[in-house]
Amino acid sequence: MGILNVTPDSFVVGSRQQNETDVIKRIETVISEGGALIDIGGYSSRPEAADISPEEEWRRLEPALNILMKSYPDFPVSVDTFRADIAKRAVADFGVSMINDISGGGMDEKMFETVATLSVPYVLMHMQGTPQTMQQHTNYERFPEDVILYFAEKLRILRRLGVNDVILDPGFGFSKTLAQNYELMRNLNQFSLLFDCPLMIGISRKSMIYNLLDCAIGESLNGTTTLNTYALLNGADILRVHDVKEAVEVVRLVEKINN
C-alpha cells in the first residue's frame, strides 16, 4: 500500500503532494514500483496534528481522487479517513475500494453503520484518544492484551452490522510508547492466530524507528525495511509504506522464503 498524502503537514516531508503534478508523479511511482494499492489521506494523523474541518479534508482529497478516477480507474484506492460522510462520498462519487479508519469508529459514531452500507473493505485500527491527544493515552491495564480486547469488541459490533471484510491495523505509533510499539511487534503473530482477518502494518519511517536508532527521518528506511520483514514473517498481509520499491522487494523475498 503506497501512501499518497495530500496534507501540508505529514511527518514525512517528502510524502506531501500539494499540486496536480506532484500527485500524478506519486501515483505513477507507486504503480511503477509495484504497489498493489494507494492509500490517500487528507487529514494528517501525526501526533498533535492540526484538526481540520470535513470541508477542508474533502477539498484536499477531491482533486487527487479526480485524477485517480480519470487516469487510473482500475487501480485500487483506499481513503484514509475517520469521518463517515467523507467515506460515503468517496465511495459514492469515486468508487474507492477501501476505507482506512485510524480511529476504529471512535471519532465518528456513524462510521460503522456507514461502512456496513458501502460494502467495501474496512481497515480497523487501534488508537486511544485523537491524533491531537493520543500520546497522552498510553496507559493500559494490560498490554498488548488490551489491544486484542479492543479488536474483539469492535469486530463483534461490525459483524453484527454485517461488515465481514475487515482488515486489522494494530496502530503502531498511535497512543503507544516506544517500548509498547516494540512489545506489540514482538506479539504480532497473536493477531493472526486470534482473528480471522488480514493484518495491515504501518511503521514506515515512524518515530519508533528513528528515535531508537537516533537518526533522522530521512535515514530511517533501513530500519523500516527491517521491521517490515519481521512483520511479514509474523503474520502481516499488507505493508503501508512511503517507500514502495523497497517494500515490494521485501514482500518478494519473504514470499520466496515461505514458498
MARNUGU-480158 format. One record per residue (C-alpha): x, y, z; residue number from 1. Coordinates in nm, 4 decimals. Layout:
<pts>
{east X north Y up Z n NUM}
...
</pts>
This chain:
<pts>
{east 0.0000 north 0.0000 up 0.0000 n 1}
{east 0.1647 north 0.3201 up -0.1183 n 2}
{east 0.0923 north 0.6324 up 0.0840 n 3}
{east -0.0366 north 0.9407 up -0.1003 n 4}
{east -0.0612 north 1.2368 up 0.1366 n 5}
{east -0.2451 north 1.5474 up 0.0209 n 6}
{east -0.1772 north 1.7199 up 0.3510 n 7}
{east 0.0608 north 2.0118 up 0.4104 n 8}
{east 0.1899 north 1.8718 up 0.7406 n 9}
{east 0.2622 north 1.4995 up 0.7045 n 10}
{east 0.5546 north 1.3990 up 0.9294 n 11}
{east 0.7468 north 1.2733 up 0.6240 n 12}
{east 0.8070 north 1.5952 up 0.4324 n 13}
{east 0.8776 north 1.4250 up 0.1004 n 14}
{east 0.5398 north 1.2490 up 0.1086 n 15}
{east 0.3382 north 1.5718 up 0.0919 n 16}
{east 0.1783 north 1.6089 up -0.2520 n 17}
{east 0.0334 north 1.9587 up -0.2818 n 18}
{east -0.0339 north 2.0029 up -0.6528 n 19}
{east -0.1559 north 1.8043 up -0.9524 n 20}
{east 0.1918 north 1.7421 up -1.0910 n 21}
{east 0.3165 north 1.6008 up -0.7607 n 22}
{east 0.0062 north 1.3855 up -0.7169 n 23}
{east 0.0429 north 1.2333 up -1.0639 n 24}
{east 0.4148 north 1.1726 up -1.0080 n 25}
{east 0.3443 north 0.9958 up -0.6792 n 26}
{east 0.0700 north 0.7779 up -0.8290 n 27}
{east 0.2937 north 0.6758 up -1.1158 n 28}
{east 0.5775 north 0.5997 up -0.8731 n 29}
{east 0.3576 north 0.3726 up -0.6623 n 30}
{east 0.2335 north 0.1875 up -0.9702 n 31}
{east 0.5721 north 0.1576 up -1.1446 n 32}
{east 0.7406 north 0.0320 up -0.8273 n 33}
{east 0.4875 north -0.2472 up -0.7879 n 34}
{east 0.2434 north -0.1126 up -0.5315 n 35}
{east -0.0861 north -0.3021 up -0.5020 n 36}
{east -0.2995 north -0.0062 up -0.3933 n 37}
{east -0.2815 north 0.3602 up -0.2987 n 38}
{east -0.3933 north 0.5000 up 0.0376 n 39}
{east -0.4862 north 0.8669 up 0.0089 n 40}
{east -0.5239 north 1.0860 up 0.3141 n 41}
{east -0.6281 north 1.4470 up 0.3558 n 42}
{east -0.6102 north 1.4655 up 0.7368 n 43}
{east -0.2692 north 1.4411 up 0.8976 n 44}
{east -0.2679 north 1.1947 up 1.1867 n 45}
{east 0.0791 north 1.2712 up 1.3182 n 46}
{east 0.0989 north 1.3499 up 1.6922 n 47}
{east -0.0519 north 1.6918 up 1.7718 n 48}
{east -0.1575 north 1.7450 up 1.4103 n 49}
{east -0.3920 north 2.0368 up 1.3484 n 50}
{east -0.7605 north 1.9491 up 1.3449 n 51}
{east -0.9318 north 2.0450 up 1.0187 n 52}
{east -1.2954 north 2.0604 up 0.9128 n 53}
{east -1.4663 north 1.7964 up 0.6973 n 54}
{east -1.4894 north 2.0576 up 0.4226 n 55}
{east -1.1149 north 2.1160 up 0.4251 n 56}
{east -1.0429 north 1.7425 up 0.4285 n 57}
{east -1.2650 north 1.6912 up 0.1248 n 58}
{east -1.1161 north 1.9948 up -0.0513 n 59}
{east -0.7758 north 1.8280 up -0.0258 n 60}
{east -0.8979 north 1.4825 up -0.1294 n 61}
{east -1.1241 north 1.5644 up -0.4233 n 62}
{east -0.8627 north 1.6789 up -0.6807 n 63}
{east -0.6475 north 1.3712 up -0.6224 n 64}
{east -0.9490 north 1.1402 up -0.6357 n 65}
{east -1.0477 north 1.3025 up -0.9650 n 66}
{east -0.7034 north 1.2264 up -1.1061 n 67}
{east -0.7179 north 0.8672 up -0.9870 n 68}
{east -1.0679 north 0.8083 up -1.1254 n 69}
{east -0.9983 north 0.9645 up -1.4664 n 70}
{east -0.6449 north 0.8458 up -1.5336 n 71}
{east -0.6101 north 0.5280 up -1.3239 n 72}
{east -0.9672 north 0.3950 up -1.2952 n 73}
{east -0.8643 north 0.0318 up -1.2453 n 74}
{east -0.6075 north 0.0899 up -0.9705 n 75}
{east -0.7390 north 0.0111 up -0.6191 n 76}
{east -0.7676 north 0.3152 up -0.3923 n 77}
{east -0.8090 north 0.3355 up -0.0166 n 78}
{east -0.9200 north 0.6564 up 0.1557 n 79}
{east -0.7676 north 0.7289 up 0.4951 n 80}
{east -1.0460 north 0.8992 up 0.6925 n 81}
{east -1.2255 north 0.8661 up 1.0243 n 82}
{east -1.5303 north 1.0595 up 0.9013 n 83}
{east -1.8334 north 0.8648 up 0.7836 n 84}
{east -1.9536 north 1.1325 up 0.5418 n 85}
{east -1.6117 north 1.1517 up 0.3749 n 86}
{east -1.6054 north 0.7725 up 0.3423 n 87}
{east -1.9546 north 0.7641 up 0.1957 n 88}
{east -1.8807 north 1.0397 up -0.0541 n 89}
{east -1.5504 north 0.8852 up -0.1629 n 90}
{east -1.7170 north 0.5527 up -0.2380 n 91}
{east -2.0291 north 0.7025 up -0.3974 n 92}
{east -1.8567 north 0.9658 up -0.6120 n 93}
{east -1.5251 north 0.7985 up -0.6918 n 94}
{east -1.5749 north 0.4282 up -0.6316 n 95}
{east -1.2863 north 0.3917 up -0.3878 n 96}
{east -1.2054 north 0.0338 up -0.2944 n 97}
{east -1.1408 north 0.0591 up 0.0795 n 98}
{east -1.1854 north 0.2801 up 0.3872 n 99}
{east -0.8913 north 0.3122 up 0.6273 n 100}
{east -1.0086 north 0.4467 up 0.9648 n 101}
{east -0.7362 north 0.5334 up 1.2167 n 102}
{east -0.9937 north 0.5750 up 1.4933 n 103}
{east -1.1668 north 0.2375 up 1.4612 n 104}
{east -1.5023 north 0.4123 up 1.4576 n 105}
{east -1.4159 north 0.6046 up 1.7720 n 106}
{east -1.4209 north 0.9551 up 1.6245 n 107}
{east -1.7460 north 0.9273 up 1.4286 n 108}
{east -2.0294 north 0.7210 up 1.5720 n 109}
{east -2.1791 north 0.6834 up 1.2233 n 110}
{east -1.8733 north 0.5150 up 1.0715 n 111}
{east -1.9600 north 0.1511 up 1.1417 n 112}
{east -2.3151 north 0.1819 up 1.0109 n 113}
{east -2.1888 north 0.3727 up 0.7074 n 114}
{east -1.9271 north 0.1094 up 0.6234 n 115}
{east -2.1973 north -0.1562 up 0.6520 n 116}
{east -2.3898 north 0.0151 up 0.3728 n 117}
{east -2.0854 north 0.0752 up 0.1495 n 118}
{east -1.9843 north -0.2904 up 0.1101 n 119}
{east -1.6113 north -0.2149 up 0.0809 n 120}
{east -1.3243 north -0.3481 up 0.2949 n 121}
{east -1.2675 north -0.1569 up 0.6166 n 122}
{east -0.9350 north -0.1092 up 0.7955 n 123}
{east -0.9969 north -0.1129 up 1.1714 n 124}
{east -0.7049 north 0.0480 up 1.3527 n 125}
{east -0.6277 north 0.0657 up 1.7237 n 126}
{east -0.5928 north 0.4113 up 1.8769 n 127}
{east -0.6890 north 0.5782 up 2.2041 n 128}
{east -0.7907 north 0.9422 up 2.2006 n 129}
{east -0.7409 north 1.1521 up 1.8882 n 130}
{east -0.4331 north 1.2449 up 1.6834 n 131}
{east -0.4135 north 1.5582 up 1.8963 n 132}
{east -0.4247 north 1.3682 up 2.2297 n 133}
{east -0.3186 north 1.0098 up 2.1565 n 134}
{east 0.0244 north 1.0363 up 2.3176 n 135}
{east -0.1498 north 1.1272 up 2.6432 n 136}
{east -0.3309 north 0.7914 up 2.6320 n 137}
{east -0.0542 north 0.5339 up 2.6627 n 138}
{east -0.1656 north 0.3805 up 2.9923 n 139}
{east -0.3078 north 0.0276 up 2.9739 n 140}
{east -0.4141 north -0.2240 up 3.2353 n 141}
{east -0.2506 north -0.4982 up 3.0298 n 142}
{east -0.0532 north -0.4587 up 2.7109 n 143}
{east -0.0892 north -0.5829 up 2.4418 n 144}
{east -0.3905 north -0.7747 up 2.5734 n 145}
{east -0.5935 north -0.4529 up 2.5811 n 146}
{east -0.5312 north -0.4056 up 2.2082 n 147}
{east -0.6534 north -0.7597 up 2.1410 n 148}
{east -0.9654 north -0.6973 up 2.3516 n 149}
{east -1.0276 north -0.3724 up 2.1612 n 150}
{east -1.0337 north -0.5610 up 1.8325 n 151}
{east -1.2567 north -0.8359 up 1.9707 n 152}
{east -1.5152 north -0.5825 up 2.0880 n 153}
{east -1.5070 north -0.3751 up 1.7689 n 154}
{east -1.5284 north -0.6829 up 1.5469 n 155}
{east -1.8307 north -0.8058 up 1.7394 n 156}
{east -2.0119 north -0.4793 up 1.6590 n 157}
{east -1.9047 north -0.4822 up 1.2951 n 158}
{east -2.0086 north -0.8447 up 1.2443 n 159}
{east -2.3490 north -0.7695 up 1.3924 n 160}
{east -2.3888 north -0.4937 up 1.1332 n 161}
{east -2.2887 north -0.7316 up 0.8545 n 162}
{east -1.9384 north -0.5947 up 0.7958 n 163}
{east -1.7302 north -0.9036 up 0.7248 n 164}
{east -1.4410 north -0.7704 up 0.5152 n 165}
{east -1.2290 north -0.6198 up 0.7934 n 166}
{east -0.8522 north -0.5617 up 0.7983 n 167}
{east -0.6816 north -0.5090 up 1.1344 n 168}
{east -0.4124 north -0.2477 up 1.1960 n 169}
{east -0.2515 north -0.2570 up 1.5446 n 170}
{east -0.1749 north 0.1141 up 1.5161 n 171}
{east 0.1992 north 0.1406 up 1.5625 n 172}
{east 0.2836 north 0.4875 up 1.6909 n 173}
{east -0.0732 north 0.5674 up 1.7909 n 174}
{east -0.1234 north 0.6049 up 2.1683 n 175}
{east 0.1796 north 0.3844 up 2.2345 n 176}
{east 0.5207 north 0.4471 up 2.3843 n 177}
{east 0.8378 north 0.3383 up 2.2087 n 178}
{east 0.8627 north 0.0340 up 2.4378 n 179}
{east 0.4978 north -0.0553 up 2.3754 n 180}
{east 0.5482 north -0.0378 up 1.9988 n 181}
{east 0.8214 north -0.2993 up 2.0171 n 182}
{east 0.6245 north -0.5158 up 2.2587 n 183}
{east 0.3392 north -0.5006 up 2.0079 n 184}
{east 0.5757 north -0.6032 up 1.7304 n 185}
{east 0.7037 north -0.8974 up 1.9363 n 186}
{east 0.3454 north -1.0173 up 1.9793 n 187}
{east 0.2333 north -0.9504 up 1.6230 n 188}
{east 0.1621 north -1.3133 up 1.5398 n 189}
{east -0.1088 north -1.3196 up 1.8070 n 190}
{east -0.3382 north -1.1143 up 1.5852 n 191}
{east -0.3217 north -1.3665 up 1.3029 n 192}
{east -0.3757 north -1.6535 up 1.5449 n 193}
{east -0.6717 north -1.4962 up 1.7235 n 194}
{east -0.8567 north -1.3163 up 1.4431 n 195}
{east -0.9649 north -1.4368 up 1.1018 n 196}
{east -0.8757 north -1.1043 up 0.9403 n 197}
{east -0.5911 north -0.9770 up 0.7222 n 198}
{east -0.3315 north -0.7746 up 0.9105 n 199}
{east -0.2006 north -0.4379 up 0.7926 n 200}
{east 0.1186 north -0.2838 up 0.9316 n 201}
{east 0.2105 north 0.0842 up 0.9113 n 202}
{east 0.5534 north 0.1541 up 1.0596 n 203}
{east 0.7064 north 0.3387 up 0.7643 n 204}
{east 0.9692 north 0.5892 up 0.8853 n 205}
{east 0.7929 north 0.6316 up 1.2213 n 206}
{east 0.9471 north 0.7640 up 1.5426 n 207}
{east 0.9691 north 0.4123 up 1.6879 n 208}
{east 1.2467 north 0.3628 up 1.4324 n 209}
{east 1.4354 north 0.6913 up 1.4129 n 210}
{east 1.4172 north 0.7619 up 1.7874 n 211}
{east 1.5536 north 0.4192 up 1.8735 n 212}
{east 1.8291 north 0.4414 up 1.6119 n 213}
{east 1.8982 north 0.8091 up 1.6904 n 214}
{east 1.8786 north 0.9070 up 1.3260 n 215}
{east 1.6852 north 1.1485 up 1.1063 n 216}
{east 1.3565 north 1.0502 up 0.9428 n 217}
{east 1.5353 north 1.0540 up 0.6094 n 218}
{east 1.7769 north 0.7901 up 0.7401 n 219}
{east 1.5091 north 0.5513 up 0.8671 n 220}
{east 1.4471 north 0.3443 up 0.5532 n 221}
{east 1.6787 north 0.0621 up 0.6592 n 222}
{east 1.5012 north 0.0350 up 0.9940 n 223}
{east 1.1646 north 0.0420 up 0.8192 n 224}
{east 1.2686 north -0.2413 up 0.5882 n 225}
{east 1.3940 north -0.4473 up 0.8833 n 226}
{east 1.0661 north -0.4165 up 1.0725 n 227}
{east 0.8597 north -0.4754 up 0.7592 n 228}
{east 1.0482 north -0.8007 up 0.7087 n 229}
{east 0.9835 north -0.9072 up 1.0669 n 230}
{east 0.6162 north -0.8153 up 1.0312 n 231}
{east 0.5718 north -1.0233 up 0.7167 n 232}
{east 0.7373 north -1.3208 up 0.8845 n 233}
{east 0.4942 north -1.2849 up 1.1746 n 234}
{east 0.1590 north -1.2631 up 1.0005 n 235}
{east 0.1361 north -0.9241 up 0.8275 n 236}
{east -0.0529 north -0.9243 up 0.4965 n 237}
{east -0.0321 north -0.5563 up 0.3918 n 238}
{east 0.2514 north -0.3077 up 0.4355 n 239}
{east 0.1515 north 0.0602 up 0.4332 n 240}
{east 0.4636 north 0.2451 up 0.3181 n 241}
{east 0.6220 north 0.5581 up 0.1792 n 242}
{east 0.8965 north 0.3612 up 0.0016 n 243}
{east 0.7144 north 0.1222 up -0.2297 n 244}
{east 1.0078 north -0.0284 up -0.4204 n 245}
{east 1.1851 north -0.1429 up -0.1056 n 246}
{east 0.8650 north -0.2841 up 0.0453 n 247}
{east 0.7860 north -0.4782 up -0.2731 n 248}
{east 1.1342 north -0.6284 up -0.2618 n 249}
{east 1.0766 north -0.7373 up 0.0972 n 250}
{east 0.7462 north -0.8995 up 0.0008 n 251}
{east 0.9092 north -1.0897 up -0.2851 n 252}
{east 1.1942 north -1.2165 up -0.0679 n 253}
{east 0.9680 north -1.3256 up 0.2184 n 254}
{east 0.7304 north -1.4957 up -0.0248 n 255}
{east 1.0276 north -1.6899 up -0.1618 n 256}
{east 1.1255 north -1.7996 up 0.1880 n 257}
{east 0.7709 north -1.9066 up 0.2720 n 258}
{east 0.7173 north -2.0896 up -0.0561 n 259}
</pts>
